[in-house]
Amino acid sequence: MSMFTFSEFPEIETPRLRLRETQPSDAEDILQILSQPEVVRFYNIGPLTKIEEAQALVKRRNVAYTEGTRIRWAIVLNETNRVVGSCGYGYADSESRQAEIGYELDPAHWGHGLMREALTAMLDFGFKTIHLNRIEALVVPQNTASRNLLSRLGFQEEGLLRERGFWKGAYHDLALYALLRRDWSLLP
């Protein structure tokens, strides 16, 4: 049984956000977010240009969840009920109780602590509900905002994986960050 198998898709509430399953009706919001070059600058996808691409992404996320290989939440701003980003777990190893995280946020909401709020709730879910022992993040070294966020969340930088990623026709170094359950339990 996968770590990501639940009788119902788990929703997570925070003071300003609701993390929920991505729905077909979210495709417009997803297109708006992922069509911005600054959002996908460090991703293995180019900016989305058509609603069909966003619809296909929604479908892939839901299939991955149904298959138990990944879980990706839509980040919904309570104030507007709009999707402003996503976050989730992928590349899991149930035997060693570890998974990798990924996330993105609409630039209109950068600098307001929303991703920190979403990831704090998601990490808590990972350690307490899924019973993960280790959570990793791979970050392009030039992505200073993401690296700073991970550090504020208690992640430790463990090293540089040289030319670990390949996308947009080039190899990319990736910094490896990790957070252990025992360290998470010590954070305030």
Backbone hydrogen bonds in HBPLUS format (Angstrom, degrees):
<---DONOR---> <-ACCEPTOR-->    atom                        ^
c    i                          cat <-CA-CA->   ^        H-A-AA   ^      H-
h    n   atom  resd res      DA  || num        DHA   H-A  angle D-A-AA Bond
n    s   type  num  typ     dist DA aas  dist angle  dist       angle   num
A0012-ILE N   A0019-LEU O   2.92 MM   7  4.95 157.2  1.97 139.3 146.7     1
A0019-LEU N   A0012-ILE O   2.76 MM   7  4.95 172.6  1.76 156.8 159.4     2
A0014-THR N   A0017-LEU O   2.91 MM   3  5.06 162.5  1.94 153.1 148.4     3
A0078-ASN N   A0016-ARG O   2.97 MM  62  5.57 165.6  1.99 142.3 145.1     4
A0018-ARG N   A0076-VAL O   2.91 MM  58  5.12 146.6  2.02 143.2 152.5     5
A0076-VAL N   A0018-ARG O   2.89 MM  58  5.12 163.6  1.92 149.3 153.9     6
A0020-ARG N   A0074-ALA O   3.10 MM  54  5.35 157.8  2.15 145.3 150.6     7
A0074-ALA N   A0020-ARG O   2.68 MM  54  5.35 168.0  1.70 167.5 166.6     8
A0026-ASP N   A0023-GLN O   2.80 MM   3  5.37 164.1  1.83 122.9 128.2     9
A0027-ALA N   A0024-PRO O   3.22 MM   3  5.76 170.0  2.23 119.5 121.4    10
A0030-ILE N   A0026-ASP O   2.96 MM   4  6.18 163.2  1.99 160.6 166.2    11
A0031-LEU N   A0027-ALA O   2.83 MM   4  6.01 159.7  1.87 152.0 157.3    12
A0032-GLN N   A0028-GLU O   2.98 MM   4  6.23 158.9  2.03 148.3 154.0    13
A0033-ILE N   A0029-ASP O   3.02 MM   4  6.30 153.7  2.09 147.6 154.3    14
A0034-LEU N   A0030-ILE O   2.83 MM   4  5.95 173.9  1.83 162.9 162.8    15
A0035-SER N   A0031-LEU O   2.94 MM   4  5.63 116.8  2.36 141.8 151.0    16
A0036-GLN N   A0033-ILE O   3.33 MM   3  5.97 166.8  2.35 116.0 119.5    17
A0048-LEU N   A0034-LEU O   2.87 MM  14  5.64 159.7  1.91 124.9 128.5    18
A0039-VAL N   A0036-GLN O   2.93 MM   3  5.51 145.3  2.05 118.2 128.1    19
A0043-TYR N   A0040-VAL O   2.98 MM   3  4.86 169.0  1.99 112.2 114.0    20
A0053-GLU N   A0050-LYS O   3.05 MM   3  5.50 135.9  2.25 108.0 118.7    21
A0055-GLN N   A0051-ILE O   2.91 MM   4  6.19 156.5  1.96 152.5 159.8    22
A0056-ALA N   A0052-GLU O   2.92 MM   4  6.07 152.0  2.00 141.9 149.1    23
A0057-LEU N   A0053-GLU O   3.02 MM   4  6.25 148.1  2.12 140.3 149.0    24
A0058-VAL N   A0054-ALA O   3.00 MM   4  6.30 157.4  2.05 149.4 154.6    25
A0059-LYS N   A0055-GLN O   3.06 MM   4  6.32 159.8  2.11 145.1 150.5    26
A0060-ARG N   A0056-ALA O   2.88 MM   4  6.17 159.0  1.92 149.2 154.8    27
A0061-ARG N   A0057-LEU O   2.96 MM   4  6.19 161.7  1.99 153.5 157.8    28
A0062-ASN N   A0058-VAL O   3.03 MM   4  6.27 159.2  2.08 149.9 155.6    29
A0063-VAL N   A0059-LYS O   2.86 MM   4  6.07 156.6  1.91 154.2 160.8    30
A0064-ALA N   A0060-ARG O   2.93 MM   4  6.05 163.0  1.96 149.0 153.8    31
A0065-TYR N   A0061-ARG O   3.07 MM   4  6.28 152.5  2.14 142.5 149.8    32
A0066-THR N   A0062-ASN O   2.94 MM   4  6.12 164.1  1.96 146.0 150.8    33
A0067-GLU N   A0063-VAL O   2.83 MM   4  6.05 152.2  1.91 151.6 159.2    34
A0069-THR N   A0064-ALA O   2.92 MM   5  5.31 142.7  2.06 160.5 160.2    35
A0070-ARG N   A0064-ALA O   3.40 MM   6  5.30 155.0  2.46 112.3 111.9    36
A0068-GLY N   A0065-TYR O   2.88 MM   3  4.88 144.9  2.00  99.8 111.4    37
A0071-ILE N   A0089-TYR O   3.00 MM  18  5.38 163.8  2.03 150.5 154.0    38
A0089-TYR N   A0071-ILE O   2.79 MM  18  5.38 138.8  1.96 154.8 165.5    39
A0073-TRP N   A0087-CYS O   2.66 MM  14  5.40 156.0  1.71 172.6 166.6    40
A0087-CYS N   A0073-TRP O   3.08 MM  14  5.40 150.0  2.17 143.1 151.7    41
A0075-ILE N   A0085-GLY O   2.84 MM  10  5.05 174.8  1.84 133.1 131.3    42
A0084-VAL N   A0075-ILE O   2.79 MM   9  5.76 164.1  1.82 170.2 175.7    43
A0077-LEU N   A0082-ARG O   2.95 MM   5  5.66 159.2  2.00 162.2 158.5    44
A0080-THR N   A0077-LEU O   3.16 MM   3  5.72 135.0  2.37 113.0 122.9    45
A0081-ASN N   A0077-LEU O   2.66 MM   4  5.32 144.7  1.79 164.2 176.6    46
A0106-ASP N   A0084-VAL O   2.75 MM  22  5.38 162.5  1.78 167.4 164.6    47
A0086-SER N   A0104-GLU O   3.00 MM  18  5.62 152.3  2.08 146.1 152.2    48
A0104-GLU N   A0086-SER O   3.00 MM  18  5.62 151.1  2.09 154.7 155.4    49
A0088-GLY N   A0102-GLY O   3.02 MM  14  5.64 146.2  2.13 158.4 158.1    50
A0102-GLY N   A0088-GLY O   3.08 MM  14  5.64 144.5  2.21 148.4 153.8    51
A0090-GLY N   A0100-GLU O   2.80 MM  10  5.33 154.8  1.87 156.1 163.3    52
A0100-GLU N   A0090-GLY O   2.93 MM  10  5.33 170.3  1.94 163.4 161.0    53
A0093-ASP N   A0098-GLN O   2.84 MM   5  5.41 157.8  1.88 162.3 163.5    54
A0097-ARG N   A0093-ASP O   2.84 MM   4  5.74 113.5  2.29 139.5 157.8    55
A0098-GLN N   A0093-ASP O   3.18 MM   5  5.41 157.3  2.24 139.8 145.4    56
A0133-ASN N   A0097-ARG O   2.60 MM  36  5.28 176.1  1.60 152.3 153.2    57
A0134-ARG N   A0097-ARG O   3.21 MM  37  6.60 156.5  2.27 148.2 151.5    58
A0099-ALA N   A0134-ARG O   3.16 MM  35  6.73 144.4  2.29 149.3 159.0    59
A0136-GLU N   A0099-ALA O   2.85 MM  37  6.22 162.3  1.88 150.9 157.0    60
A0101-ILE N   A0136-GLU O   2.83 MM  35  6.25 155.0  1.89 167.2 171.5    61
A0109-HIS N   A0106-ASP O   2.83 MM   3  5.70 167.1  1.84 130.6 135.1    62
A0110-TRP N   A0107-PRO O   3.11 MM   3  4.96 170.2  2.12 105.4 108.5    63
A0117-GLU N   A0113-GLY O   3.03 MM   4  6.18 154.3  2.10 142.6 149.8    64
A0118-ALA N   A0114-LEU O   2.88 MM   4  6.15 160.4  1.92 151.4 156.6    65
A0119-LEU N   A0115-MET O   2.80 MM   4  5.90 172.3  1.81 155.4 157.9    66
A0120-THR N   A0116-ARG O   2.89 MM   4  5.89 154.7  1.95 143.8 151.0    67
A0121-ALA N   A0117-GLU O   3.27 MM   4  6.45 162.1  2.30 143.5 147.3    68
A0122-MET N   A0118-ALA O   2.92 MM   4  6.18 156.6  1.98 147.8 155.5    69
A0123-LEU N   A0119-LEU O   2.72 MM   4  5.80 162.1  1.75 154.3 158.2    70
A0124-ASP N   A0120-THR O   3.03 MM   4  6.13 159.3  2.07 143.7 149.6    71
A0125-PHE N   A0121-ALA O   3.00 MM   4  6.21 156.2  2.06 144.2 150.5    72
A0126-GLY N   A0122-MET O   2.88 MM   4  6.14 152.3  1.96 143.1 151.3    73
A0127-PHE N   A0123-LEU O   2.91 MM   4  6.21 160.3  1.95 156.7 160.1    74
A0128-LYS N   A0124-ASP O   2.86 MM   4  5.87 165.1  1.88 152.4 157.5    75
A0129-THR N   A0125-PHE O   2.79 MM   4  5.09 150.7  1.88 131.7 141.2    76
A0130-ILE N   A0125-PHE O   3.15 MM   5  6.64 154.8  2.22 153.5 160.2    77
A0132-LEU N   A0126-GLY O   2.88 MM   6  5.64 175.9  1.88 146.9 147.1    78
A0181-ARG N   A0133-ASN O   2.89 MM  48  4.99 152.3  1.97 137.9 138.6    79
A0135-ILE N   A0179-LEU O   2.90 MM  44  5.26 157.4  1.95 150.1 157.6    80
A0179-LEU N   A0135-ILE O   2.85 MM  44  5.26 147.4  1.95 147.8 158.5    81
A0137-ALA N   A0177-TYR O   2.91 MM  40  5.13 149.1  2.01 140.6 142.1    82
A0177-TYR N   A0137-ALA O   2.89 MM  40  5.13 161.6  1.92 159.9 164.0    83
A0139-VAL N   A0175-ALA O   2.94 MM  36  5.10 161.6  1.98 143.1 149.0    84
A0175-ALA N   A0139-VAL O   2.69 MM  36  5.10 171.2  1.70 152.9 149.6    85
A0143-ASN N   A0140-VAL O   2.81 MM   3  5.53 166.7  1.83 131.0 135.7    86
A0144-THR N   A0142-GLN O   2.92 MM   2  5.57 131.8  2.16 106.6  92.1    87
A0147-ARG N   A0143-ASN O   3.08 MM   4  6.36 163.6  2.11 154.8 160.0    88
A0148-ASN N   A0144-THR O   2.87 MM   4  6.02 160.5  1.91 154.3 159.2    89
A0149-LEU N   A0145-ALA O   2.99 MM   4  6.17 156.2  2.05 144.6 151.3    90
A0150-LEU N   A0146-SER O   2.96 MM   4  6.21 166.7  1.98 154.6 157.3    91
A0151-SER N   A0147-ARG O   3.05 MM   4  6.27 158.9  2.10 146.1 151.9    92
A0152-ARG N   A0148-ASN O   2.96 MM   4  6.23 157.4  2.02 149.7 155.6    93
A0153-LEU N   A0149-LEU O   3.02 MM   4  6.30 136.6  2.21 144.6 156.9    94
A0153-LEU N   A0150-LEU O   3.10 MM   3  5.05 128.6  2.38  93.7 107.7    95
A0155-PHE N   A0150-LEU O   2.97 MM   5  5.30 152.0  2.05 155.6 147.1    96
A0154-GLY N   A0151-SER O   3.02 MM   3  5.17 160.0  2.06 106.3 112.3    97
A0156-GLN N   A0178-ALA O   2.82 MM  22  5.43 166.4  1.84 150.5 150.7    98
A0178-ALA N   A0156-GLN O   2.96 MM  22  5.43 150.8  2.05 141.1 149.5    99
A0158-GLU N   A0176-LEU O   2.74 MM  18  5.53 170.3  1.75 160.7 164.2   100
A0176-LEU N   A0159-GLY O   2.86 MM  17  5.51 170.3  1.87 162.0 165.3   101
A0161-LEU N   A0174-LEU O   2.72 MM  13  5.15 174.8  1.73 158.6 158.9   102
A0174-LEU N   A0161-LEU O   2.99 MM  13  5.15 158.7  2.04 136.0 142.9   103
A0165-GLY N   A0172-HIS O   3.01 MM   7  4.91 170.3  2.02 155.7 153.0   104
A0172-HIS N   A0165-GLY O   2.71 MM   7  4.91 151.9  1.78 142.3 143.4   105
A0167-TRP N   A0170-ALA O   3.07 MM   3  5.63 148.6  2.17 163.6 160.6   106
A0170-ALA N   A0167-TRP O   3.08 MM   3  5.63 160.5  2.12 116.3 121.7   107
A0183-ASP N   A0180-LEU O   3.03 MM   3  5.27 125.4  2.34 102.1 116.0   108
A0184-TRP N   A0180-LEU O   2.96 MM   4  6.29 155.5  2.02 154.1 161.9   109
A0185-SER N   A0181-ARG O   3.00 MM   4  6.24 156.3  2.06 155.4 160.4   110
A0186-LEU N   A0183-ASP O   3.10 MM   3  5.25 145.4  2.23 100.7 111.0   111
A0187-LEU N   A0184-TRP O   3.16 MM   3  5.36 150.1  2.25 104.1 112.7   112
